[in-house]
C-alpha cells in the first residue's frame, strides 16, 4: 500500500509540473504577443504584426502538448489508483496520438486564448496595412 501511495505521489508531481508549464506558456504567450503588438502600433507597420502569428502558433502547440501530457498522466493516475498498472510504471499510452493533441488544442481552455491572439495579429496587420 505504501508503494502505491508513493507511485501516486510521483505521478501527481509530474501532473503538477505539466500544469505549471502550461500556465507559464500561456503567460509568456500573452506577454510576447503584447510586446509585438505594442511595437507594431508604435512603428505603425503591419509587417510587425505578422511576427505574432508564428509566435502564437508555437505557444499554442506547446500549451496543448503540455495539457495533453497532463491528461495522459491523469489517466495513468486513475489506473494506478484502481490497481491496473505495474508498480512504479510511468508509461503513458496516448502521448503520440494526433487526435488527442488536436482535441486538446481546440478544447475550451486553450483555443479561445490563441484564436484571440491570432485575430489580434491579423486585425492589427489589416488595420495598419489599409490605413
N, C-alpha and C positions, 0 to 999 in steps of 0.2 A: 504493500500500500504506500509505503514511503517513497519507493521508486516512482510510482505513478504520479504522486504529488510533485516530485522533483521534475519529472518529464513535463508535466503540465506547466510548471513554472518556466522551464526552458522555452516552451512554445509561446507562452504569454509574453516573455521578454522579446521574442522575435516580433510578435504582433505589435507590441508597444513601439519598438524601433521603427517598424514599417509605417505605422500610423504617424509617428513623429516626422518621418521623412516626407510623407505625403503632405503634411501641414507645411513643412519648410518649402517644398516645391511650390505649393500654392502661393505662399508669401513672397518667395523670390520671383515668381512669375508676375505677380501684380506689381511688385516694386520695379522690376526690369521694364515692364511694359509702360508703367507710368513715366519712367525716365526717358524712354524712347519717344513717347507721345509729347512730353514736355519739350524735348529737344526739337521734335518736328514742328511743334507750334511756334517755338522761339525762332527757328530758322524759316518758318513758313514754306517748307519744302515737302512736297508729297512723297518724294522718294524715301525720305527717312522713315515714314510710316510702314514702308514695305519691309523694313528690318524687323518690325514687330511680328509679322506673320510667321516666319520660321521659328522665331524665339518662342512664340506662344504655342506653336505645334510641338516643339521639343519638350516644353514643360508639360503639355497635355499628355504626351506619350509617357514621360517619366511618372507623372502623378497616377495615371491609370495603371501603369506597371506595378507601382508600389501597392495600390489598392487591390489589384488582382492577386498579388502575392499574399497580402494580408488576408484576403478571403480564403485562399488556399490553406493558410496556416490555421484559420478559424475552423475549417473543415477537419483538419488534422487534430486540432484540439478536441473537437467533439468525438472523433473516432477514438482517441486515447481515453477520453472520459468514459466511453462505453466499452472499453477493453477490446477494441477491434484492431489494434496496432501493436506491433512488437515493441518491447521496452526500449525507450530512448531513440526511436526512429524519428527522424526529422524529414523524411521523404514526403514531398508533396506531389500529387499526381497531375494536376491540371495546370502547372505553371507554363507550359508551352502551348496551350490551347488558344488559337487565334480568336475563336468565337467568344471565349470568356474575356479576353483582352478587349475586344470591341464592345462587348456588353458593359464592361466596366467603364470604358472610355466614354460611352454615350449614356451612362447612368445619370440619375438626377442629382448626384452630388458632385460630379465632375464636369459634365458637358456644359451646363449654363455658364460657368466661370470662363471657360476657354472660348466658347462661342461668342460671349460678350466681348472678350479681348479681341478676337478676330474681327468682329463687327466694328469695334472701335478703331482698329488699324485701317480697315477698309474704308470706313467713314471718313477718317482723317485724311487718308490718301485721296479720296474723291473730292473732299471739300477743298483741299489746297491745290488739287490739280485743276479744278474748274474756276477757282477764284483768283 
